[in-house]
Amino acid sequence: MALVYQLNQFMESMKIDYAICGGHAIDLFLGKKTRPHKDLDVAVYWEDRDIIVQHMLHEGWDVYEPCGTAFLHKIKDVASQKRIKTNIWCVKPGNQHYRFTEQEKEMYAVDFDGSEQLELDFIEFLFNTRKNGAFLYAKNHDIQMSLDKVTAKDNDLPFLAPEMVLLYKSTMANNPDYQLDFDNAFPKMNAEQRAWLENALAAIFPYGHEWLGR
């Protein structure tokens, strides 16, 4: 899990709140690597977006934002953002696993070879909302978790609570990696975490979900 500790050092200079999410967060919760990871996901907050974009550009990374189509917009500076989606991709020059092809001005198609990420050369930042001391689930702001519970730490390395991570993954439960994350994490979660996830799943999937009842 050396990659996430490299990320922690890299993030220190930004002086913002963040938490590792995705599959790496499940590994941190369990205290061990459970599977290969193709990317590095970081949960951050909307109010810090410009700080992150400016910092990554200053560090020489290429920054792209999905636009609701097959293409990504390459961000040249803070003012040029379209801000359509809740995430940005940051790719370090020299990354051999992503190939971007310009389709029209500043709009790119991307090919990814699907390999495991082993170096700190790709970061996906996912922007979230916090309000009145709570973290709001992006797909339904009625589903919330207090800020003091949504982030845990492993050796001072912040990661998103596993129940929140699994909630995001629940919309693609047919993904074998996401199912494995659930199978590994759920038995280790405490009763409060399990209850929160069950209630959240029931709210989002009123007609049932394969993880309900576990």
Summary of the structure (lengths in Angstrom):
residues: 214
radius of gyration: 17.3
end to end distance: 28.6
largest distance: 51.6
contacts: 608
relative contact order: 0.15
helix: 36%
strand: 27%
